[in-house]
Amino acid sequence: MGGAFVPLTGVGLGEHITTLLAVGHRFPLHLGTATSVFVVAITVLTAALTHAFFLFQENIGRLWNLVAVMVLAVMVGGQIAPGLARKVSESVLKRALVTLFLLVGFMMVLRAF
């Protein structure tokens, strides 16, 4: 059911792929997460290039400060997360991931109303 809403809303692609691979197909969590990151990276890169094309046509330069901060945060998080994932057991990571997804889903429902 959740997979039907991912393309319609544009959110949850990474969460859906990670959960599907780790729980549905019994992939090791680190492989499911890495596959999800790869798919999301391709999707985000395509979307970012499309947005950049249209932003340059509109001459909106203020948003690049936000983009720079987000790229820096992703780079730092991408370096910290793999080391942290190696030090924590897979069952703890799965519980933390499920808790995080439930919290994000709950927050999204609250913001909708």
Buried (B, 14 or more C-beta within 10 A) or exposed (E): EEEEEBEEEEEBBBBBBBBBBBBEEEBEBBEBBBBBBEBBEEEEEEEEEEEEEEBEEEEEEEEEEEEEEEEEEEEEEEEEEEEEBEEEEEEEBBEEBEEEBEEEBEEEEEEEE
